[in-house]
Amino acid sequence: MSAPPAPLLRLEGIEKRYGPVHALRGADFTLYPGEVHALLGENGAGKTTLMQVADGLVRPDAGTIRVGDAERPALTPGEARRFGIGMVHQHFTGIPAFTVAENVALATGWPVSPGPLRERVRHAAEQIGLPLDPDVRTGRLSVGLKQRLEIVKAVAADARILLLDEPTAVLAPAEVAELLDVIRRFTASGGAAVLITHKLDEALAAADRVTVLRRGEVVLRALRGDLDPAALAAAMIGGEPVVRSAASIGQQADEPAAIRAEALDVARESGYGLALRQGSLEVRPGEIVGIAAVEGNGQRELLRAVAGRVLPLRGRLQVAGPVAFIPEDRTSEGLIPELSLTENVVLGSGPEEPWMRGGRIDWRAAERYTAELLRAYDVVAAGPRAPASSLSGGNQQKVVIARELSRRPRVVVAENPTRGLDLRATAAVHARLREAAEAGAAVLVHSSDLDEVLELATRVLVVSRGVVAEPPSGEAASREEIGAMMLAGA
Amino acid sequence: MPRRAWVIAGTAVGLGLAVLAAGLSLAGYDAGAALAALWTGAFGSWYAFTSATLVRAVPLILIGLGIALGFRAGVFNIGAEGQFYAGAIAATWVGLHVGAMPAALAISAVWSAALLAGACWVAVPVGLRMRYGVLEVISTLLLNFVAEALVSFVVQGPLQERQGIYPQSDPIALSARLPFIPGTRLHVGLFLALGCAGVLWYLFARTRWGFKLRAVGAGPRAAEVSGRIDSRRVTAQALLASGAIAGLAGGVEVTGVSYALYQNLSPGYGFTAIAVALLARLHPLAVVAAGLLFGALEAGAGAMQRDAGVPAVAVSVVEAVVLIVVVIAAAGVQRIGLVGAARARRRAA
């Protein structure tokens, strides 16, 4: 790339404020034909906002967008479409009640005559390399297949520039490899792709070029050959080293297991069929057992059964109390956003708490306690009376964890405890979970990010198609071995 | 925040009156005279204030409290009118048979019957929701029509007055009639309404049950998953309590005002009380103020018709405008709330 060709897309000096939040501060971004360009940054760095500017979803306050021969202060979604820009969002954007073919037609404007449309969609999907059954109702597709449909929609609508927002978050390792193959084939035929990600290794593995954003500013641009992981990490988080310690917490092998499940059958959350079949596992005090699984394989039901949130249909389950449960979705299950932090801390307290006076609640005592908790867990908040909705995601998660761990649990169950958190908040959550294990709790944790499972767990179990299995090589199991088990279906 | 709530309420009422005045002028009435009559009818004298405004405010406050209780728990009881009538039927039936009892006992018996009838009337929607997931908005609303038909039936059948001429019941026993506050026609049910407001405030603010109820209303999933609250149970309890209070209001009306059952006993108290609860933003103490306001409008409407020749229903314009403004303001507050949250987050960052 000595003399780079004319860029496909160029964003110059993009500014965007949301009220007092300065989301983008004069960000520049250039995309050349044929490249896979990783846009790297922590959560909240402005990656998605910058790409939404390119896609016409966000109107910048200042700056220029150059695409093809045009130069605009802002694009509309329609213009972005005409310039061949297609965005693949983190969340599915189609209509669940429509079939795959109908959703593609909706995005592309192809005529809706069932027979020809079906063939056309099938053909398009195959050509892209992401085969799909055009007749399936979209709502029934797995998360991975829905994402596949999003890509097919964008490419079928003649996109030449694909903007992919955290596309690997919901995929197993082998699916990630497949996705990257598809993206490469797409760029090889003259298109260009932007991979929005906060994962260093992914950027290193896939990108021809990397742009790093921090707090709305571009802090690093590099070509594939010049990439240095340490420099990238430093650019992302601003010089502070990433806390990555291999967890090896003293297991107390002689103590009886705090979680003992034998041959558990658990129904799907939807109510039909079994999510978990004959699942067995033991977790001892001081252990952190990581559950590796691709979404929808029964790990959620397993964790919720252990946490006492779901009743298993059959099998034996013994769990020492009290149990701390950190649910995946903090704003709908972990916290009540419109209630105050104190009220959220009181949520679920048992009668033994000092502020519970029979049927009465001593809110002053609860407030004092909450204030202490906020200090102890480094929660940035206006105070115990602030509504939970006023906190950032990381601080909300800290509140959930503070509440749950402060009850001195003997068992901790955590679902994706760092989803959507930046590196620093993630490190803090990990540290707390390790502390709980050191204090003698049995910790059972699942993350859809396999690396996080590997980093955190002292022992890894795989749940695949409702079956719990231990890797044959035990604690020495490699990432590849576990990844293969996740996809194999036991 | 409370100050903003007062500003919104004041704006809503002011705007409502302005729209009413404009409408009356356009229709050729003397708007000034009409509003003056409205004021006089509601607040013009101690007698008007107590015997017209407060008498109407009592059922509005009680029912409004019941509705606020349900809404706080996330259940939308639109059937307070029906529950009010169920309570009134039970109160009348019991009230006809307690002549031999001392007053305290007779009134307790009548009120208990009304409370229970209101709860039973709403038990049907509760059961439908628990068993089949039927939305209580629809089932409670539809049961209003059934209750009105039932009143119409009993006053021409089992509870019809002895001579069998008029579609109404005999008057209830003297022992079951509430005493008046001296010099007025205001019955002591007012103190029951005020007491209920206090109790409800205490429940929400200080007790575990009230907290559970608010948690279920604000975030049912989190209440279950993190709070380990049986939200179905709390929801059912809230709806039952809501219906019971509306039923009690029916009993209070029969024992304090009408002494008998007849059709159109309620000028739509069950519906107006929804506006009362919303204007009060579901705060029990504010419900008292909002009930008072709407009671004044109802009372003033009669005077307006009498003295200015303006149909009393014109007042519902004010009620409608108030409701619309309050609902819009609530949506706006949410948006402002979001901005506030972003600001707080920024400060935190």
Interface residues (C-beta under 8 A of the other chain):
Chain A: Y18 G19 P20 V21 R309 F325 P327 D329 S332 E333 G334 L335 I336 P337 E338 L339 E343 V346 L347 G348 M356 G359 R360 I361 W363 V380 A381 A382 A386 P387 S389 S390 L391 S392 N395 V400 R403
Chain B: A205 R206 T207 R208 W209 F211 R214 A215 A218 G219 R221 A222 A223 E224 V225 S226 G227 R228 I229 G337 V339 G340 A341 A342 R343 A344 R345 R346 R347 A348 A349
